[in-house]
Amino acid sequence: PLLSQLRYECIPIEYPRTMHPKQPARFQDYVTFTVEQIEREHAKDSTKPNVVIAHSFGGIIGSNAVETVMKDKGIEIHGIIHVCSTALCNGQNALDDCVEHELFNKSKWTDSCQSIHDGKWNQLRSECVTDLLYHDCKENDIEFAEHKLVPEIELSREWQANWSAEYYGKVRKLYVECTNDRLLPIALQREYCNALGLKKQRYEVLTLHTSHSPFFSKPLGLTAHLDEWMITKITSTPQKKAY
């Protein structure tokens, strides 16, 4: 809402309910849906720069979608913002990355989840949600967010980053690291940033002292930083699309 008030056209990627437990989906389904949504919106107005905002494990979906949109659809993406997300290097997958960094133990992810639908989906236990994701958020925001939570596909090697230096690699990047994140520890977030830096990509880092959900716990600060970055690094055009 705050970005919308600052002349941005914000387009949420809301995955259809058919992608949830009663009809099993695959990781690629989420990438494909994201690509299709960007393509539809771009067809309506191709004059505005496109910026993708990816959060949490959606970082892999966002990276792959940007690659596909640029490579296969010929649509330019001007920037991607990773908000405490899994910004993996090409060829890495989420499962091996989590195991390598002992993420399931360090973030209490295993204890906080229950496996449902024959182990194909994870559902955060209601009693663990606030501590893991929203420990510095207001009560009304936590209540709103909890209503939006849905089961997620079980992490697997299918969650793999597939991008090239020619497309996704050339896109400007902002990584928003959250130092009090209890899901993706700050040390791991900084490993993602270092890996991107070693690849000599165009990226910058913004540090916020928040939980995994800065859009709830520090919305004004986050919005102001995103606005400044998009104006100075993407374009001075008064209107932009943000997905």
N, C-alpha and C positions, 0 to 999 in steps of 0.2 A: 504493500500500500504506500509506503513512504517513497519508494522509487517512482511509483506511478504519479505521485504528486510533484515530482521533479522532472516532468516532461518526458519520462520514459514510458514506452509502451511495454508493459510487463505481461508476458504470456506464460502462464504456468503449464508445465507438462504434467497433466493428470492422467495417469494410466487407467484404462477402463477396468471396471470391476471383473470383467471376464479374464483378466490377467492374474487374478488372485485365486486362492486355493481350489475352488470348485472346478476350475479349468486350468490345469498346470501350464505355466509359461516357461520359456527358456530365457536365458540372459539375452540372447540375440533379439528376442521379441521386444524387449525394452529399448534396445538400440534402434531397431527398425521403427518403432512407434515414435521415438523422439525425432528421427530423421524425417518421417512423414509429416509431423507437426511443423517442423521448421520449414519444410518445403511448401506446405500449404500457406503458411503465414507470409513467406517470402513472395509467393505468387500474388498475394493481395497487394503488396507494396514492396518493390525491390529497391527503393531509394534509401531506405534507412539501414544503417550499419547493424549487424547482428552480433550480439554478445551472449554467450552461454554461461549460465551460473550453475555449478554442480556442487552438491553437498554430500558428505559422507561417502558411502560406497557408490553413490551415483557418479563419483568422479570418473570411474571406468566407463560407465555408460556415456557420460558427456564427452570424454576423449574420443571414444570410438565413433560417436555420432558426428562429431566435428569432422573427423577424418572422412567419413562416408559422404557427408553433405558436400564437402569440398571436392573430393575425388570423383564421386559418381554423379553428383547433381550439378556441379559447377557453380555452387552458391558460396560466396565468400563469407567466412566467419571472421570477424574482426578481433574478437577476444574471447577468452574463456577464464572465468573466475572460479577457482577451486576453494570452497569454504570448508576447511578442515576435512578434506576429502582424500580418497585413495588415488593420488596422481601417479600412477605406475608408469615405469618405463616400458617401451615397446617390448612385447613378448612376455612380460611378467603377468602372473595371474593372482587373483585375490587370495585364493586358498593357500598357495605356497607362501605368499607374502605374509599372511597372518600366522602361519605355522612357524616360519623362520624367525619372526619377531615375537613369538609367544604371545600374540595379541589376545588370544582367547583367555589366557590366564591373567595377564596384566590388567586387562580392562574388565575382568569378571564377566566377560561376554557369555561364556558357557553357563555360568550359574544364573545368569539373568534371562536366558532363553529357554523356551520349551519347544521341542520338536513336534511338529504336527504333520498330518497327511503323509504318513509313511516316511517321515524324515525328509520330505522334499521342501518343506517350508519351516521357517523359524518365526516364533512369535515371542516378543518381549513380555516377560511376566509383568503384570500391572504394578506389583509392589516394587519392582526394580527400575521402572521407567524414569522416575524423577531423579533418582540418584545417578543414573548412568547418563542421561541426556539433558536434564533440565534443572540441575541442582541450584542454579543461580537465577532462575526465571520466576516471574510473578505467578501467583496461583491461577489467575484466570487464563494466562497464556498456557500454562501446563494443562489445564482442563481442555482448552481448545485443541492443543497438540495431540493429546491422548486420543481424542475422537478421530483424529486423522490417521493414527497409526494402523497399519495393516500388516499381516504376515508377509515376510520376505522370502524370496527363493533361497534355498540352502546354498551357501557359498561353495563353489566348486572350481575346478580348473577351467571351467567354461567361462568364468569371469576373467577374461584375458584382455589385456590392452593390445590393440592392433592399430598402430598408426605409423606414419612415415614422417621423415624430416621434411619432405616436400609439401605436405599439407598441414596436419596438426602441428608439426614441429615448427612451422613458420608463424603460427598464431600467437599473438601477444597473450601472456598469462599473468594472472595475479593469484598468488596463493595466500589465503587468509588463514593463518595459524592461530589456534586457540589454546592458550597455555594451560587452562584448567579443564581441558577436555578429558573426560573419564572413559570415553569409548576409544578414540584414537589418541594415545598418549603423545604429548608434545615432541618427545624424542623421535617418534616414528614420523610425525608430520614433517619434522626437519630433515629426516632422511629423504623423504619425497622431494623436498625442496633442493637438497644437495644433489640428488640424482639428476634433477632437471637442470641444475646449474652446470654440472659436469658435462652435460650434453650441449652446453653453450646455447641454450634456447633463450628466447626473449621472455624472461619471467621476472616478477618482483614479488616481494613478501610483505604482507601486512600482519602485524602482531596485535592480537586482542587478548585481554586477560579474562576470558569467558569460558563457559562450558561448551559443549558440542553444538549449542543452539544460539549463536550470537544474534540471530535475527529476532529472537525473543528477549534475550537478556540485555542486549545493547543495540537496539535497532537504530537509534539516531546516529550513534558513532559509526556503525557499520555502513549505513546508508551514505553518510557524508564522505567516508573514505572511498566507497565504490563510485560515487558521483565524481569525485575529484580525479580518480584514476581513469574513468571512462572519458572525461573531458580532456585530460592532458595526454593520455596515451593512445586513445582510440581515435577520437575526432572531436572537433569543436561544434559539430552539427548539433543543433538544439534538440533533435529527437532521435531516439535510438530504440531498437527492439532488444529486450532482454528475456531470455528463455530460462 
